[in-house]
Amino acid sequence: MTRLLLTVPEAAEALSISRSKLYQLLATGAVASIRIDGSRRIPVSALTDYITRLTRKEAAV
């Protein structure tokens, strides 16, 4: 089964960025996350949405 939620370190690795950069993106709302009993998880779809927005922004320039 494909994982639907990633930990912060896993999501940062998937985006090839640092954990601190991912925390910045989470704080600004650029990447969505959820909390499950105190643990922050990032939906894979939130990463896909973020990449799509970046791609569209780059294409518009």
All heavy atoms as TSV, in Angstrom:
chain	resi	resn	atom	element	x	y	z
A	1	MET	N	N	0.836	-1.174	0.000
A	1	MET	CA	C	0.000	0.000	0.000
A	1	MET	C	C	0.890	1.250	0.000
A	1	MET	O	O	1.869	1.315	0.723
A	1	MET	CB	C	-0.910	-0.002	1.221
A	1	MET	CG	C	-1.743	1.231	1.371
A	1	MET	SD	S	-2.835	1.116	2.793
A	1	MET	CE	C	-4.317	1.686	2.025
A	2	THR	N	N	0.518	2.224	-0.774
A	2	THR	CA	C	1.249	3.479	-0.856
A	2	THR	C	C	0.954	4.323	0.373
A	2	THR	O	O	-0.203	4.451	0.780
A	2	THR	CB	C	0.831	4.262	-2.120
A	2	THR	OG1	O	1.081	3.447	-3.256
A	2	THR	CG2	C	1.610	5.545	-2.244
A	3	ARG	N	N	1.987	4.913	0.941
A	3	ARG	CA	C	1.809	5.775	2.116
A	3	ARG	C	C	1.160	7.092	1.698
A	3	ARG	O	O	1.532	7.681	0.688
A	3	ARG	CB	C	3.149	6.035	2.773
A	3	ARG	CG	C	3.733	4.749	3.333
A	3	ARG	CD	C	5.042	4.970	3.982
A	3	ARG	NE	N	4.885	5.899	5.090
A	3	ARG	CZ	C	5.887	6.417	5.761
A	3	ARG	NH1	N	7.118	6.119	5.421
A	3	ARG	NH2	N	5.686	7.237	6.755
A	4	LEU	N	N	0.213	7.550	2.477
A	4	LEU	CA	C	-0.500	8.780	2.187
A	4	LEU	C	C	0.015	9.958	3.013
A	4	LEU	O	O	-0.167	11.105	2.630
A	4	LEU	CB	C	-1.999	8.595	2.450
A	4	LEU	CG	C	-2.674	7.489	1.643
A	4	LEU	CD1	C	-4.125	7.339	2.075
A	4	LEU	CD2	C	-2.579	7.782	0.167
A	5	LEU	N	N	0.629	9.655	4.155
A	5	LEU	CA	C	1.149	10.676	5.058
A	5	LEU	C	C	2.633	10.446	5.311
A	5	LEU	O	O	3.062	9.309	5.483
A	5	LEU	CB	C	0.406	10.651	6.393
A	5	LEU	CG	C	-1.093	10.931	6.351
A	5	LEU	CD1	C	-1.709	10.675	7.722
A	5	LEU	CD2	C	-1.354	12.353	5.913
A	6	LEU	N	N	3.382	11.550	5.367
A	6	LEU	CA	C	4.816	11.471	5.610
A	6	LEU	C	C	5.175	12.256	6.864
A	6	LEU	O	O	4.497	13.236	7.204
A	6	LEU	CB	C	5.588	12.064	4.421
A	6	LEU	CG	C	5.342	11.436	3.055
A	6	LEU	CD1	C	6.085	12.228	1.986
A	6	LEU	CD2	C	5.773	9.986	3.046
A	7	THR	N	N	6.239	11.849	7.517
A	7	THR	CA	C	6.773	12.638	8.618
A	7	THR	C	C	7.490	13.845	8.032
A	7	THR	O	O	7.755	13.899	6.825
A	7	THR	CB	C	7.771	11.824	9.453
A	7	THR	OG1	O	8.884	11.483	8.630
A	7	THR	CG2	C	7.128	10.568	10.036
A	8	VAL	N	N	7.833	14.807	8.865
A	8	VAL	CA	C	8.544	15.992	8.388
A	8	VAL	C	C	9.876	15.607	7.735
A	8	VAL	O	O	10.169	16.062	6.629
A	8	VAL	CB	C	8.721	17.030	9.515
A	8	VAL	CG1	C	9.668	18.139	9.103
A	8	VAL	CG2	C	7.366	17.603	9.916
A	9	PRO	N	N	10.695	14.769	8.368
A	9	PRO	CA	C	11.952	14.388	7.704
A	9	PRO	C	C	11.735	13.680	6.361
A	9	PRO	O	O	12.466	13.924	5.398
A	9	PRO	CB	C	12.640	13.465	8.708
A	9	PRO	CG	C	12.060	13.838	10.024
A	9	PRO	CD	C	10.647	14.246	9.735
A	10	GLU	N	N	10.728	12.834	6.282
A	10	GLU	CA	C	10.445	12.131	5.025
A	10	GLU	C	C	9.988	13.099	3.941
A	10	GLU	O	O	10.413	13.004	2.789
A	10	GLU	CB	C	9.362	11.067	5.243
A	10	GLU	CG	C	9.821	9.903	6.089
A	10	GLU	CD	C	8.689	9.002	6.539
A	10	GLU	OE1	O	7.520	9.431	6.547
A	10	GLU	OE2	O	8.993	7.850	6.901
A	11	ALA	N	N	9.121	14.050	4.309
A	11	ALA	CA	C	8.637	15.028	3.334
A	11	ALA	C	C	9.771	15.940	2.875
A	11	ALA	O	O	9.868	16.263	1.683
A	11	ALA	CB	C	7.502	15.843	3.938
A	12	ALA	N	N	10.631	16.350	3.792
A	12	ALA	CA	C	11.777	17.188	3.432
A	12	ALA	C	C	12.689	16.445	2.465
A	12	ALA	O	O	13.150	17.014	1.468
A	12	ALA	CB	C	12.544	17.602	4.684
A	13	GLU	N	N	12.926	15.181	2.734
A	13	GLU	CA	C	13.759	14.371	1.837
A	13	GLU	C	C	13.107	14.232	0.467
A	13	GLU	O	O	13.779	14.331	-0.566
A	13	GLU	CB	C	14.001	12.989	2.442
A	13	GLU	CG	C	14.905	12.127	1.607
A	13	GLU	CD	C	15.177	10.772	2.231
A	13	GLU	OE1	O	15.001	10.620	3.450
A	13	GLU	OE2	O	15.554	9.853	1.482
A	14	ALA	N	N	11.795	14.044	0.450
A	14	ALA	CA	C	11.080	13.899	-0.819
A	14	ALA	C	C	11.193	15.161	-1.663
A	14	ALA	O	O	11.247	15.088	-2.895
A	14	ALA	CB	C	9.607	13.566	-0.562
A	15	LEU	N	N	11.243	16.336	-1.014
A	15	LEU	CA	C	11.368	17.603	-1.726
A	15	LEU	C	C	12.827	18.021	-1.932
A	15	LEU	O	O	13.090	19.043	-2.555
A	15	LEU	CB	C	10.638	18.718	-0.962
A	15	LEU	CG	C	9.120	18.640	-0.918
A	15	LEU	CD1	C	8.560	19.735	-0.009
A	15	LEU	CD2	C	8.521	18.742	-2.310
A	16	SER	N	N	13.739	17.258	-1.364
A	16	SER	CA	C	15.179	17.576	-1.427
A	16	SER	C	C	15.483	18.940	-0.810
A	16	SER	O	O	16.231	19.740	-1.371
A	16	SER	CB	C	15.693	17.521	-2.867
A	16	SER	OG	O	15.560	16.228	-3.389
A	17	ILE	N	N	14.859	19.191	0.348
A	17	ILE	CA	C	15.118	20.415	1.097
A	17	ILE	C	C	15.410	20.033	2.549
A	17	ILE	O	O	15.190	18.892	2.958
A	17	ILE	CB	C	13.927	21.399	1.033
A	17	ILE	CG1	C	12.656	20.776	1.624
A	17	ILE	CG2	C	13.669	21.866	-0.398
A	17	ILE	CD1	C	11.474	21.722	1.729
A	18	SER	N	N	15.877	21.001	3.330
A	18	SER	CA	C	16.169	20.733	4.740
A	18	SER	C	C	14.874	20.704	5.555
A	18	SER	O	O	13.839	21.229	5.132
A	18	SER	CB	C	17.096	21.809	5.301
A	18	SER	OG	O	16.426	23.058	5.360
A	19	ARG	N	N	14.969	20.093	6.724
A	19	ARG	CA	C	13.803	20.072	7.618
A	19	ARG	C	C	13.414	21.489	8.023
A	19	ARG	O	O	12.231	21.808	8.089
A	19	ARG	CB	C	14.102	19.245	8.877
A	19	ARG	CG	C	14.102	17.768	8.639
A	19	ARG	CD	C	14.282	16.939	9.906
A	19	ARG	NE	N	15.168	17.564	10.875
A	19	ARG	CZ	C	14.881	17.736	12.165
A	19	ARG	NH1	N	13.739	17.324	12.652
A	19	ARG	NH2	N	15.737	18.305	12.977
A	20	SER	N	N	14.410	22.341	8.282
A	20	SER	CA	C	14.095	23.707	8.696
A	20	SER	C	C	13.372	24.467	7.592
A	20	SER	O	O	12.452	25.245	7.863
A	20	SER	CB	C	15.350	24.458	9.147
A	20	SER	OG	O	16.281	24.554	8.104
A	21	LYS	N	N	13.764	24.257	6.336
A	21	LYS	CA	C	13.067	24.898	5.221
A	21	LYS	C	C	11.632	24.398	5.133
A	21	LYS	O	O	10.703	25.171	4.901
A	21	LYS	CB	C	13.804	24.646	3.904
A	21	LYS	CG	C	13.136	25.285	2.696
A	21	LYS	CD	C	13.039	26.793	2.847
A	21	LYS	CE	C	12.387	27.425	1.636
A	21	LYS	NZ	N	12.246	28.878	1.796
A	22	LEU	N	N	11.428	23.108	5.340
A	22	LEU	CA	C	10.069	22.564	5.312
A	22	LEU	C	C	9.239	23.157	6.439
A	22	LEU	O	O	8.077	23.514	6.238
A	22	LEU	CB	C	10.073	21.038	5.380
A	22	LEU	CG	C	8.686	20.390	5.349
A	22	LEU	CD1	C	7.887	20.821	4.120
A	22	LEU	CD2	C	8.791	18.891	5.416
A	23	TYR	N	N	9.825	23.305	7.630
A	23	TYR	CA	C	9.088	23.919	8.733
A	23	TYR	C	C	8.696	25.353	8.392
A	23	TYR	O	O	7.615	25.812	8.753
A	23	TYR	CB	C	9.892	23.873	10.032
A	23	TYR	CG	C	9.762	22.556	10.767
A	23	TYR	CD1	C	10.864	21.740	10.971
A	23	TYR	CD2	C	8.528	22.126	11.264
A	23	TYR	CE1	C	10.751	20.533	11.648
A	23	TYR	CE2	C	8.397	20.918	11.942
A	23	TYR	CZ	C	9.519	20.130	12.127
A	23	TYR	OH	O	9.383	18.934	12.796
A	24	GLN	N	N	9.548	26.086	7.667
A	24	GLN	CA	C	9.202	27.431	7.220
A	24	GLN	C	C	8.001	27.386	6.274
A	24	GLN	O	O	7.077	28.202	6.385
A	24	GLN	CB	C	10.375	28.092	6.502
A	24	GLN	CG	C	11.516	28.481	7.405
A	24	GLN	CD	C	12.707	29.009	6.612
A	24	GLN	OE1	O	12.705	29.016	5.382
A	24	GLN	NE2	N	13.733	29.449	7.330
A	25	LEU	N	N	8.024	26.440	5.333
A	25	LEU	CA	C	6.914	26.297	4.388
A	25	LEU	C	C	5.618	25.923	5.109
A	25	LEU	O	O	4.538	26.391	4.747
A	25	LEU	CB	C	7.255	25.255	3.319
A	25	LEU	CG	C	8.402	25.612	2.381
A	25	LEU	CD1	C	8.765	24.410	1.511
A	25	LEU	CD2	C	8.055	26.818	1.532
A	26	LEU	N	N	5.718	25.098	6.138
A	26	LEU	CA	C	4.546	24.725	6.924
A	26	LEU	C	C	4.013	25.931	7.696
A	26	LEU	O	O	2.794	26.159	7.751
A	26	LEU	CB	C	4.888	23.590	7.895
A	26	LEU	CG	C	5.236	22.249	7.265
A	26	LEU	CD1	C	5.780	21.291	8.332
A	26	LEU	CD2	C	4.050	21.646	6.553
A	27	ALA	N	N	4.914	26.728	8.258
A	27	ALA	CA	C	4.508	27.894	9.051
A	27	ALA	C	C	3.799	28.942	8.208
A	27	ALA	O	O	2.869	29.607	8.683
A	27	ALA	CB	C	5.725	28.505	9.736
A	28	THR	N	N	4.218	29.083	6.957
A	28	THR	CA	C	3.595	30.076	6.077
A	28	THR	C	C	2.346	29.537	5.383
A	28	THR	O	O	1.646	30.290	4.715
A	28	THR	CB	C	4.578	30.565	4.994
A	28	THR	OG1	O	4.941	29.463	4.160
A	28	THR	CG2	C	5.805	31.201	5.606
A	29	GLY	N	N	2.095	28.247	5.513
A	29	GLY	CA	C	0.934	27.651	4.863
A	29	GLY	C	C	1.184	27.240	3.420
A	29	GLY	O	O	0.263	26.829	2.725
A	30	ALA	N	N	2.437	27.349	2.974
A	30	ALA	CA	C	2.763	26.967	1.596
A	30	ALA	C	C	2.594	25.461	1.389
A	30	ALA	O	O	2.252	25.015	0.299
A	30	ALA	CB	C	4.184	27.391	1.250
A	31	VAL	N	N	2.829	24.702	2.441
A	31	VAL	CA	C	2.621	23.250	2.416
A	31	VAL	C	C	1.678	22.917	3.565
A	31	VAL	O	O	1.909	23.327	4.704
A	31	VAL	CB	C	3.957	22.470	2.573
A	31	VAL	CG1	C	3.707	20.972	2.680
A	31	VAL	CG2	C	4.901	22.776	1.418
A	32	ALA	N	N	0.623	22.194	3.259
A	32	ALA	CA	C	-0.368	21.821	4.271
A	32	ALA	C	C	0.117	20.640	5.098
A	32	ALA	O	O	0.894	19.813	4.622
A	32	ALA	CB	C	-1.691	21.469	3.599
A	33	SER	N	N	-0.345	20.589	6.335
A	33	SER	CA	C	-0.027	19.451	7.197
A	33	SER	C	C	-1.191	19.214	8.138
A	33	SER	O	O	-2.091	20.049	8.266
A	33	SER	CB	C	1.252	19.718	7.999
A	33	SER	OG	O	1.041	20.744	8.950
A	34	ILE	N	N	-1.141	18.067	8.789
A	34	ILE	CA	C	-2.155	17.733	9.787
A	34	ILE	C	C	-1.451	17.232	11.040
A	34	ILE	O	O	-0.282	16.868	10.993
A	34	ILE	CB	C	-3.148	16.657	9.271
A	34	ILE	CG1	C	-2.411	15.369	8.906
A	34	ILE	CG2	C	-3.944	17.168	8.088
A	34	ILE	CD1	C	-3.327	14.212	8.595
A	35	ARG	N	N	-2.178	17.259	12.151
A	35	ARG	CA	C	-1.643	16.723	13.395
A	35	ARG	C	C	-2.492	15.524	13.796
A	35	ARG	O	O	-3.717	15.582	13.783
A	35	ARG	CB	C	-1.657	17.774	14.484
A	35	ARG	CG	C	-0.678	18.907	14.205
A	35	ARG	CD	C	-0.504	19.803	15.404
A	35	ARG	NE	N	0.248	19.169	16.466
A	35	ARG	CZ	C	1.580	19.180	16.573
A	35	ARG	NH1	N	2.302	19.789	15.671
A	35	ARG	NH2	N	2.173	18.592	17.573
A	36	ILE	N	N	-1.812	14.464	14.154
A	36	ILE	CA	C	-2.488	13.274	14.659
A	36	ILE	C	C	-1.872	12.982	16.022
A	36	ILE	O	O	-0.695	12.603	16.113
A	36	ILE	CB	C	-2.306	12.066	13.715
A	36	ILE	CG1	C	-2.893	12.376	12.342
A	36	ILE	CG2	C	-2.941	10.817	14.331
A	36	ILE	CD1	C	-2.657	11.293	11.305
A	37	ASP	N	N	-2.653	13.211	17.072
A	37	ASP	CA	C	-2.183	12.994	18.439
A	37	ASP	C	C	-0.811	13.612	18.697
A	37	ASP	O	O	0.090	12.975	19.225
A	37	ASP	CB	C	-2.140	11.503	18.762
A	37	ASP	CG	C	-3.518	10.865	18.803
A	37	ASP	OD1	O	-4.492	11.592	19.088
A	37	ASP	OD2	O	-3.616	9.658	18.547
A	38	GLY	N	N	-0.618	14.841	18.276
A	38	GLY	CA	C	0.631	15.538	18.546
A	38	GLY	C	C	1.723	15.321	17.523
A	38	GLY	O	O	2.767	15.957	17.596
A	39	SER	N	N	1.517	14.436	16.575
A	39	SER	CA	C	2.512	14.182	15.535
A	39	SER	C	C	2.107	14.898	14.255
A	39	SER	O	O	0.977	14.762	13.801
A	39	SER	CB	C	2.614	12.681	15.239
A	39	SER	OG	O	3.066	11.987	16.372
A	40	ARG	N	N	3.036	15.666	13.699
A	40	ARG	CA	C	2.751	16.374	12.451
A	40	ARG	C	C	3.006	15.430	11.279
A	40	ARG	O	O	4.035	14.764	11.217
A	40	ARG	CB	C	3.630	17.610	12.326
A	40	ARG	CG	C	3.328	18.388	11.058
A	40	ARG	CD	C	3.853	19.785	11.082
A	40	ARG	NE	N	3.460	20.569	12.229
A	40	ARG	CZ	C	2.285	21.180	12.368
A	40	ARG	NH1	N	1.371	21.075	11.434
A	40	ARG	NH2	N	2.019	21.897	13.434
A	41	ARG	N	N	2.047	15.398	10.356
A	41	ARG	CA	C	2.175	14.591	9.152
A	41	ARG	C	C	1.833	15.450	7.945
A	41	ARG	O	O	0.963	16.320	8.013
A	41	ARG	CB	C	1.240	13.375	9.193
A	41	ARG	CG	C	1.569	12.380	10.288
A	41	ARG	CD	C	2.876	11.664	10.011
A	41	ARG	NE	N	3.210	10.674	11.003
A	41	ARG	CZ	C	4.061	10.853	11.997
A	41	ARG	NH1	N	4.660	12.017	12.140
A	41	ARG	NH2	N	4.322	9.896	12.844
A	42	ILE	N	N	2.511	15.172	6.856
A	42	ILE	CA	C	2.293	15.914	5.625
A	42	ILE	C	C	1.695	14.959	4.598
A	42	ILE	O	O	2.318	13.943	4.261
A	42	ILE	CB	C	3.600	16.528	5.085
A	42	ILE	CG1	C	4.136	17.585	6.053
A	42	ILE	CG2	C	3.386	17.184	3.740
A	42	ILE	CD1	C	5.084	17.095	7.058
A	43	PRO	N	N	0.490	15.276	4.101
A	43	PRO	CA	C	-0.094	14.430	3.065
A	43	PRO	C	C	0.753	14.495	1.787
A	43	PRO	O	O	1.246	15.570	1.422
A	43	PRO	CB	C	-1.474	15.051	2.823
A	43	PRO	CG	C	-1.751	15.878	4.035
A	43	PRO	CD	C	-0.422	16.336	4.525
A	44	VAL	N	N	0.911	13.378	1.130
A	44	VAL	CA	C	1.643	13.342	-0.138
A	44	VAL	C	C	0.991	14.311	-1.120
A	44	VAL	O	O	1.672	15.000	-1.875
A	44	VAL	CB	C	1.684	11.898	-0.702
A	44	VAL	CG1	C	2.260	11.871	-2.100
A	44	VAL	CG2	C	2.485	11.002	0.236
A	45	SER	N	N	-0.327	14.420	-1.075
A	45	SER	CA	C	-1.035	15.333	-1.969
A	45	SER	C	C	-0.637	16.787	-1.720
A	45	SER	O	O	-0.633	17.600	-2.649
A	45	SER	CB	C	-2.549	15.170	-1.826
A	45	SER	OG	O	-2.953	15.462	-0.504
A	46	ALA	N	N	-0.280	17.144	-0.482
A	46	ALA	CA	C	0.152	18.516	-0.180
A	46	ALA	C	C	1.483	18.811	-0.859
A	46	ALA	O	O	1.713	19.932	-1.327
A	46	ALA	CB	C	0.271	18.719	1.328
A	47	LEU	N	N	2.354	17.811	-0.934
A	47	LEU	CA	C	3.634	17.993	-1.629
A	47	LEU	C	C	3.399	18.154	-3.126
A	47	LEU	O	O	4.001	19.022	-3.768
A	47	LEU	CB	C	4.565	16.819	-1.361
A	47	LEU	CG	C	4.936	16.566	0.099
A	47	LEU	CD1	C	5.909	15.395	0.192
A	47	LEU	CD2	C	5.508	17.804	0.756
A	48	THR	N	N	2.515	17.347	-3.669
A	48	THR	CA	C	2.187	17.431	-5.089
A	48	THR	C	C	1.576	18.789	-5.420
A	48	THR	O	O	1.945	19.413	-6.418
A	48	THR	CB	C	1.218	16.302	-5.476
A	48	THR	OG1	O	1.798	15.048	-5.122
A	48	THR	CG2	C	0.915	16.310	-6.962
A	49	ASP	N	N	0.674	19.258	-4.566
A	49	ASP	CA	C	0.051	20.575	-4.771
A	49	ASP	C	C	1.097	21.682	-4.737
A	49	ASP	O	O	1.070	22.603	-5.558
A	49	ASP	CB	C	-1.017	20.852	-3.715
A	49	ASP	CG	C	-2.235	19.955	-3.841
A	49	ASP	OD1	O	-2.393	19.306	-4.905
A	49	ASP	OD2	O	-3.010	19.888	-2.876
A	50	TYR	N	N	2.015	21.614	-3.793
A	50	TYR	CA	C	3.078	22.615	-3.668
A	50	TYR	C	C	3.942	22.641	-4.931
A	50	TYR	O	O	4.229	23.709	-5.479
A	50	TYR	CB	C	3.919	22.329	-2.434
A	50	TYR	CG	C	5.107	23.236	-2.280
A	50	TYR	CD1	C	4.948	24.593	-2.020
A	50	TYR	CD2	C	6.398	22.744	-2.411
A	50	TYR	CE1	C	6.041	25.436	-1.893
A	50	TYR	CE2	C	7.494	23.573	-2.284
A	50	TYR	CZ	C	7.312	24.919	-2.016
A	50	TYR	OH	O	8.397	25.746	-1.902
A	51	ILE	N	N	4.323	21.478	-5.409
A	51	ILE	CA	C	5.153	21.394	-6.620
A	51	ILE	C	C	4.384	21.945	-7.824
A	51	ILE	O	O	4.949	22.665	-8.649
A	51	ILE	CB	C	5.599	19.942	-6.863
A	51	ILE	CG1	C	6.567	19.515	-5.761
A	51	ILE	CG2	C	6.246	19.790	-8.238
A	51	ILE	CD1	C	6.822	18.020	-5.707
A	52	THR	N	N	3.109	21.633	-7.922
A	52	THR	CA	C	2.284	22.137	-9.018
A	52	THR	C	C	2.224	23.661	-9.001
A	52	THR	O	O	2.380	24.310	-10.044
A	52	THR	CB	C	0.861	21.548	-8.940
A	52	THR	OG1	O	0.947	20.123	-9.034
A	52	THR	CG2	C	-0.022	22.082	-10.054
A	53	ARG	N	N	2.022	24.245	-7.808
A	53	ARG	CA	C	1.990	25.705	-7.697
A	53	ARG	C	C	3.325	26.319	-8.105
A	53	ARG	O	O	3.368	27.332	-8.807
A	53	ARG	CB	C	1.620	26.132	-6.274
A	53	ARG	CG	C	0.150	25.950	-5.957
A	53	ARG	CD	C	-0.256	26.652	-4.674
A	53	ARG	NE	N	0.590	26.336	-3.529
A	53	ARG	CZ	C	0.432	25.284	-2.726
A	53	ARG	NH1	N	-0.542	24.424	-2.949
A	53	ARG	NH2	N	1.231	25.092	-1.704
A	54	LEU	N	N	4.433	25.731	-7.669
A	54	LEU	CA	C	5.757	26.244	-8.048
A	54	LEU	C	C	5.972	26.162	-9.553
A	54	LEU	O	O	6.499	27.097	-10.165
A	54	LEU	CB	C	6.863	25.455	-7.343
A	54	LEU	CG	C	7.058	25.705	-5.859
A	54	LEU	CD1	C	8.167	24.808	-5.324
A	54	LEU	CD2	C	7.367	27.161	-5.578
A	55	THR	N	N	5.561	25.059	-10.148
A	55	THR	CA	C	5.722	24.863	-11.585
A	55	THR	C	C	4.914	25.894	-12.365
A	55	THR	O	O	5.405	26.479	-13.324
A	55	THR	CB	C	5.299	23.435	-11.977
A	55	THR	OG1	O	6.069	22.503	-11.210
A	55	THR	CG2	C	5.513	23.186	-13.447
A	56	ARG	N	N	3.675	26.113	-11.954
A	56	ARG	CA	C	2.833	27.108	-12.635
A	56	ARG	C	C	3.401	28.508	-12.479
A	56	ARG	O	O	3.373	29.298	-13.429
A	56	ARG	CB	C	1.410	27.057	-12.067
A	56	ARG	CG	C	0.658	25.835	-12.530
A	56	ARG	CD	C	-0.755	25.853	-12.032
A	56	ARG	NE	N	-1.430	24.636	-12.460
A	56	ARG	CZ	C	-2.481	24.114	-11.849
A	56	ARG	NH1	N	-2.980	24.705	-10.782
A	56	ARG	NH2	N	-3.034	23.012	-12.296
A	57	LYS	N	N	3.922	28.814	-11.291
A	57	LYS	CA	C	4.511	30.117	-11.045
A	57	LYS	C	C	5.723	30.343	-11.953
A	57	LYS	O	O	5.901	31.409	-12.519
A	57	LYS	CB	C	4.914	30.238	-9.582
A	57	LYS	CG	C	5.355	31.590	-9.147
A	57	LYS	CD	C	5.624	31.575	-7.644
A	57	LYS	CE	C	6.033	32.933	-7.152
A	57	LYS	NZ	N	6.288	32.929	-5.698
A	58	GLU	N	N	6.567	29.328	-12.098
A	58	GLU	CA	C	7.746	29.405	-12.948
A	58	GLU	C	C	7.351	29.553	-14.423
A	58	GLU	O	O	7.975	30.290	-15.181
A	58	GLU	CB	C	8.623	28.163	-12.791
A	58	GLU	CG	C	9.388	28.128	-11.489
A	58	GLU	CD	C	10.497	29.161	-11.436
A	58	GLU	OE1	O	11.183	29.369	-12.452
A	58	GLU	OE2	O	10.680	29.765	-10.364
A	59	ALA	N	N	6.293	28.848	-14.822
A	59	ALA	CA	C	5.847	28.898	-16.216
A	59	ALA	C	C	5.266	30.260	-16.562
A	59	ALA	O	O	5.335	30.690	-17.720
A	59	ALA	CB	C	4.813	27.799	-16.466
A	60	ALA	N	N	4.698	30.943	-15.572
A	60	ALA	CA	C	4.081	32.239	-15.806
A	60	ALA	C	C	5.114	33.364	-15.958
A	60	ALA	O	O	4.796	34.434	-16.437
A	60	ALA	CB	C	3.129	32.580	-14.659
A	61	VAL	N	N	6.335	33.099	-15.549
A	61	VAL	CA	C	7.389	34.136	-15.602
A	61	VAL	C	C	7.979	34.248	-16.964
A	61	VAL	O	O	8.021	33.527	-17.819
A	61	VAL	CB	C	8.499	33.830	-14.566
A	61	VAL	CG1	C	9.648	34.783	-14.715
A	61	VAL	CG2	C	7.932	33.884	-13.166
